[in-house]
Amino acid sequence: MDIYLDNAATSHPKPEAVLQAVREALTVYNANPGRSGHRRALEAGRRVLNCREEIAGLLGKENPFCIAFGFNCTDSLNLAIKGSLRPGDHVISTMLEHNAILRVLSGLLRKGGIEITLLSPQDGYCIDPEDVRRAIRKNTRLIAITHASNVTGAIQPVAAIGQIAREAGIRYLIDGAQALGSMPVNVDALGCQLYAFPGHKSLLGPQGTGGLYIDPEIELETVREGGTGSSSDSILQPEERPERYESGTLNLPGIAGLLEGVRYVRKNLSQIFMGERETTTALWEGLREMDGVEVYAPAEEAARAGIVSFNVGDLSSSQAADALDQRGIAVRGGLHCAPGMHRLLGTLQRGTVRASVGHATTFEDVEALLRAVRELI
């Protein structure tokens, strides 16, 4: 038995078209996109442009140049946060966040440059948008929040928060690591100017890929400078987007694979969305029925992404995850890089076992996990 329920970390399996695209990028048209004028380089550049187009379309936009590629979602969040903030600015974020946000903000705070307000969820899972409104100050420049918690799967009221940000004229960043590719996302409907995403999770691309949607009306300071293949006669970073934010050689094999992953997602998004919701519900309901199992996920089906965290009896999360691995089931035990969330849950010492479904998860996979947990009890 080999059952994979760790899709919140990275998705598996990848569609065959993704694997083929990576091979072709390394063999058929292997070249540096945007640097040369020969056929291989032009073909490489076309794949990069096509990927921008597909991701922009998935976000409800037509302009491909609003997508800047990075190494991963964390890299993109660094660009969004550091590129937005100046000394004296105030940021509103939450205790739910992944360290990809919290460590960036904490680093800026230690340098004495910014002020931070971290909000806690009123119900244990979701932020109250009115708490965001009450936290706004005259110097608030950025609101940064996860779309869905990577520990509990709780989907945040990101559209309602976006309306508040829009009314106050405050820049709004969403961490889409556990959302984009699993559920419909329209950045205009959410009211955000910045949306960060990984390529290797629900977009089904290779690791080492990700990016940032940047509203054409805003400007970010760069966090990396260097060669872009454009404006090479100047020692200054170019103003043209997206090259301004993409210094150095792009990950062509990764982006080529990501292109096919996003195409697969766009073609099958409704099926993926409903399938993940149904398997997550089956997982949540099955675990909740067991004595000796504590579940950390919202009760309302529509409030959950494809993640359910839990603990079993007196076992540590690592012990339980190891025992499940011995039974052929891959989950993750630990703190999931979100210490604030674990403080709220009371699991900072113990962690949680996190099971996360994906596009290929079946009810049989869920039932196998439930059987294995019953054995542990």
Secondary structure, 3 states (H helix, E strand, C coil): CCEECECCCCCCCCCHHHHHHHHHHHHCCCCCCCCCCCHHHHHHHHHHHHHHHHHHHHCCCCCHHHEEEECCHHHHHHHHHHCCCCCCEEEEEECCCCHHHHHHHHHHHHCCCEEEEEECCCCCCCCCHHHHHHHCCCCEEEEEEECECCCCCEECCHHHHHHHHHHHCCEEEEECCCCECCECCCHHHHCCCEEEEECCCCCCCCCCCEEEEECCCCCCCCCCCCCCCCCCCCCCCCCCCCHHHCCCCCCHHHHHHHHHHHHHHHHHHHHHHHHHHHHHHHHHHHHHCCCCEEEECCCCHHHECCEEEEEECCCCHHHHHHHHHHCCEECEEECCCCHHHHHHHCCCCCCEEEEECCCCCCHHHHHHHHHHHHHHC
